[in-house]
Amino acid sequence: MEPLTADGISEKLREIEQRVGRLSPMQKVLIGTDGSVTNLLEMATGHPVTITTRVQDIVAADPEAAAALDIEPGDEVNHRIVELKDSVTGEVLIYAVSRTPLRRLAPEFRQDLMRADIPIGRILCRHRIESRREITDARVIQAGTDLARTFNVHRFESMLSREYRIIHRDEPLIAIEEIFPCTAFADDIRVLVDAPSRIHITLLDMNGASGRVDGGVGVALDEPGCVIDARKGPGIDVRGGDEAARRRVIEAARAVTEGLGLPGGAEITVHAVARQHAGLGSGTQIALATAAALCRLYDRDVPVPELARIVGRGGTSGIGTAAFEQGGFILDGGHRFGSPGSKQDFRPSAASRGIAPPPVLARHRFPEDWRILLITPETSAGAHGRQEVDIFRTHCPVPLNEVRELCHEVLMRMLPGLVEHDLDLFGSAINRTQCLGFKKVEVAMQHPIVPALLEAMVQAGAAGAGLSSFGPTVYAVGDTDMQSVARAATEVLGDCGGSVLITRARNSGAAIHGIT
């Protein structure tokens, strides 16, 4: 394992900045230093650093550890995980994982190493061990569940990681990885937005004879979500995510800066976003997350429905906007139709810019013990763009008798099932909606695997299963043994492939945090 040269470290820092944006001087120092991190932290915080040992085990070296330490696989190593904390605030500053080959340790050194809560740098100093540090890697990783809990961050948040070896007598004595959030040790204010995705159960009235149109039912989801962070900048600079996600962020940021007359722009990093055009509302969540971040940066208090209008969302369905604002199970009332100042034709949200989101008629907490299974097959993306517009024009108005039955299902079966915690009633209403109104049109246009998945999930024990929006994501609702339902769906996917996720509803809206 070759150590990084000074040029190599600089190149790693450039690669990281391409992923997460500009690093502060302190962040660069923590990644690139070949000295004591404990001393640096104490100078930066002005407080002593304490160590909390989370793991201390003797384990057999795996191939990765053996390569890092130049030992044989299976050799005994001390595996240690510690948290470096500010002794005054209790804040976790660094999460560190170390591996040390026991056969290279003097008995006194080994005794101190095995004792809890002593920084390795201080052990080296105590025993007057001459050593040097070789940095071997620096990169961006995702927090995951354990690091999210440690640092109190979102599990999709980006973390900065650096790996190095302590060399003694020309042999690796210790291999260490140190990790901290990319929002830590920053030199400016950053705003982190964690926004929910959603399932869209159905549009209610695509007939329009009543003088209203659209209307919708849906549920905010805890995962997958949209996580971005932003800080002030002279223009709009977006990192992370794929090209489509970055383009959506840029479009939303420009709309907000122009629409609100903001005095500057932002550097924005996309940490996570649901798959585009999969039926999970990723376009709305990333647009509103961007808008909300900019408003927090520039101290603008703008209601979510107004932000949705500015970024061109909510012109047909209000589920995504309401999910962002308040979460839970949502029923919206659609728009006025056919009169001056209202919608004049049938069209999707993306083609209904300038139209305010519809009113929320009912919002309820989704039962905490109900689970939602999401399956996104690797088929073509759901209808969007010109194709989606053409579908609305071709298939609307839908028959009025189907609209009436659909509204009856929602009002007298789906909502009572939710409020009374009657999963079977709620699920049966979900199943029936797949055969009514515009949802019937959406289901009929799917790859054959979609109806096969819906049938298989109900047969496997789900209370109800449906297509979210234009798909291809399908969902199932249940309260027990959703693993069996997931296995049944995976069997149906077969060679087609796709993602399988058991999640739950989110009964709160987007979380917006200012980080200094």
Secondary structure, DSSP 4 states (H G I P E B T S, - for coil): -PPP-HHHHHHHHHHHHHHH-PPPHHHHHHHH--S-HHHHHHHHHSS-EEEEEEEEEEEEPPHHHHHHHT--TT-EEEEEEEEEEETTT--EEEEEEEEEEGGGS-HHHHHHHHSSS--HHHHHHHTT---EEEEEEEEEEE-HHHHHHHHT--TTSEEEEEEEEEEETTEEEEEEEEEEETTTT-SS-EEEEEEEEEEEEEEEE-S-TTSEEEEEEEEEEEEEEEEEEEEEESSEEEEES-HHHHHHHHHHHHHHHHHHT-S-EEEEEEEE-PPTTSSS-HHHHHHHHHHHHHHHHTT----HHHHHHHHT--SS--HHHHHHHT-SEEEE--EEBSSTTSB-S---GGG-TTPPPPPEEEEEPPPTT-EEEEEEESSPPPP-HHHHHHHHHHH-SPPHHHHHHHHHHIIIIIHHHHHTT-HHHHHHHHHHHTTSHHHHHHHHTS-THHHHHHHHHHHTT-SEEEE-TT-S-EEEEESS-HHHHHHHHHHHHGGG-EEEEEE-B--S--EEEEE-
